[in-house]
């Protein structure tokens, strides 16, 4: 399998909502256009939503709670992916947000739980069950640690193994 990244910088799932006119939404759709139809695609988004946008939206009273914001963002994200997958006939994997940062880990874990639930309800999407945390979910396992912000490249073996498992 060859992996070719298609980057859409600064995209939050929130940007993908129907009424959004913000440039990252267009970058996402332009990137998607560049991927040939019927390709296998791994979608990995929402780190920015978890790191900054959800807490800020609650502070600004856009949502009553983090959980409410997560539901809205997950719905936007999954609905966008389902529509895109239908249109482009992608074989689509949805990657969880990696809970690398200590400070955002509780939000990321809550987000991933909601995202997984929604993804698993969609026949056109496949959840990648990737877990880089210790059993108590308090720290990144040493083999996946790099600099406190990014994962170690050894993580790619975990990703590969998960893709192989889901293809069976």
C-alpha positions as MATLAB code, in Angstrom:
seq = 'XXXXXXXXXXXXXXXXXXXXXXXXXXXXXXXXXXXXXXXXXXXXXXXXXXXXXXXXXXXXXXXXXXXXXXXXXXXXXXXXXXXXXXXXXXXXXXXXXXXXXXXXXXXXXXXXXXXXXXXXXXXXXXXXXXXXXXXXXXXXXXXXXXXXXXXXXXXXXXXXXXXXXXXX';
ca = [
       0.000    0.000    0.000;
       1.259    3.447   -0.887;
       0.206    6.389    1.247;
       0.091    9.809   -0.363;
      -0.835   12.612    2.025;
      -3.299   15.263    0.959;
      -3.004   18.164    3.357;
      -5.670   20.742    4.090;
      -4.059   23.025    6.653;
      -6.061   24.375    9.571;
      -9.273   22.464    8.905;
     -11.561   22.011   11.860;
     -14.577   19.760   11.413;
     -16.614   22.845   12.340;
     -15.389   24.490    9.109;
     -17.029   21.722    7.067;
     -20.600   22.647    8.008;
     -22.920   23.528    5.123;
     -23.110   27.285    5.792;
     -19.377   27.810    6.327;
     -17.552   30.111    3.917;
     -14.164   29.893    5.646;
     -11.193   29.033    3.401;
     -10.162   25.762    5.148;
     -13.461   24.227    4.004;
     -12.510   24.949    0.395;
      -8.991   23.621    0.974;
     -10.512   20.374    2.264;
     -12.790   20.011   -0.765;
     -10.014   20.898   -3.212;
      -7.804   18.312   -1.572;
     -10.586   15.731   -1.843;
     -11.010   16.551   -5.542;
      -7.351   15.714   -6.097;
      -7.855   12.146   -4.851;
      -8.896    9.718   -7.602;
     -12.349    8.177   -7.287;
     -12.487    4.718   -5.699;
      -9.273    5.355   -3.726;
      -8.673    4.104   -0.220;
      -8.586    7.155    2.046;
      -7.710    7.676    5.707;
      -9.381   10.740    7.198;
      -7.626   12.194   10.229;
      -9.112   15.465   11.436;
     -10.435   17.170   14.533;
      -7.240   17.622   16.544;
      -7.701   21.404   16.347;
     -11.362   21.077   17.332;
     -10.256   19.143   20.436;
      -7.223   21.300   21.243;
      -8.821   24.718   21.039;
     -12.200   25.095   19.363;
     -14.505   23.066   21.612;
     -13.392   24.631   24.905;
     -13.475   28.098   23.357;
     -16.992   27.529   22.017;
     -18.191   26.511   25.490;
     -16.474   29.577   27.027;
     -18.292   31.754   24.494;
     -21.608   30.014   25.353;
     -22.058   28.550   21.867;
     -22.581   25.183   23.583;
     -23.713   24.385   27.090;
     -21.034   21.733   27.496;
     -18.058   20.103   25.798;
     -20.256   17.043   25.148;
     -22.845   19.145   23.313;
     -20.126   20.707   21.176;
     -18.618   17.295   20.457;
     -21.975   15.985   19.234;
     -22.392   18.910   16.845;
     -18.827   18.649   15.507;
     -18.944   14.852   15.137;
     -22.236   15.108   13.228;
     -20.755   17.691   10.840;
     -17.593   15.636   10.316;
     -19.285   12.283    9.743;
     -22.045   13.730    7.554;
     -19.386   15.414    5.397;
     -17.398   12.192    5.088;
     -20.447   10.085    4.220;
     -21.431   12.542    1.485;
     -17.888   12.652    0.088;
     -17.452    8.869    0.213;
     -20.740    8.392   -1.653;
     -19.768   10.921   -4.304;
     -16.187    9.688   -4.844;
     -16.762    5.972   -4.099;
     -13.912    6.006   -1.600;
     -13.042    3.117    0.659;
     -12.818    5.267    3.781;
     -11.098    4.818    7.115;
     -11.648    7.249    9.968;
      -8.657    7.700   12.236;
      -9.216    8.761   15.856;
      -7.712   11.981   17.135;
      -4.430   11.001   18.746;
      -4.491   11.840   22.488;
      -0.865   12.946   22.605;
      -1.225   16.182   24.571;
      -1.787   15.684   28.297;
      -3.876   18.839   28.612;
      -6.405   17.906   25.906;
      -6.491   14.140   26.478;
      -9.834   14.131   28.377;
     -11.542   16.036   25.549;
      -9.892   13.857   22.894;
     -11.000   10.639   24.609;
     -14.576   11.899   24.918;
     -14.482   13.088   21.308;
     -13.120    9.778   20.022;
     -15.800    7.827   21.863;
     -18.536    9.893   20.214;
     -16.805    9.781   16.824;
     -16.358    6.018   16.957;
     -20.023    5.506   17.852;
     -21.173    7.638   14.921;
     -18.674    6.137   12.433;
     -19.650    2.584   13.354;
     -23.246    3.415   12.421;
     -22.154    4.189    8.850;
     -21.701    1.287    6.421;
     -19.495    3.489    4.205;
     -16.936    4.303    6.928;
     -14.477    2.099    8.816;
     -13.161    3.059   12.247;
      -9.452    2.532   12.858;
      -9.184    1.261   16.420;
      -5.844    2.825   17.304;
      -4.832    3.119   20.928;
      -1.482    4.614   21.914;
      -2.262    5.016   25.615;
      -1.406    3.091   28.754;
      -4.122    0.873   30.263;
      -5.167    3.659   32.667;
      -5.390    6.111   29.711;
      -3.176    8.620   31.540;
      -0.095    8.606   29.299;
       1.146    7.774   25.845;
       2.911    4.417   25.747;
       6.688    4.887   25.645;
       7.090    3.351   22.168;
       4.755    6.011   20.721;
       6.235    9.013   22.564;
       8.351   11.482   20.664;
       8.338   15.066   21.911;
       5.112   15.460   23.893;
       3.277   16.869   20.870;
       3.812   14.324   18.096;
       3.844   10.531   17.912;
       6.924    8.469   17.260;
       7.172    7.035   13.723;
       6.814    3.562   15.273;
       3.117    4.442   15.362;
       2.907    3.686   11.630;
       3.287   -0.034   12.343;
       0.210    0.212   14.574;
      -1.668    2.019   11.796;
      -0.622   -0.578    9.212;
      -1.667   -3.445   11.484;
      -5.073   -1.852   12.073;
      -5.685   -1.402    8.349;
      -4.748   -5.032    7.693;
      -7.128   -6.161   10.465;
     -10.054   -4.168    9.094;
      -9.556   -5.483    5.567;
     -10.213   -9.078    6.640;
];
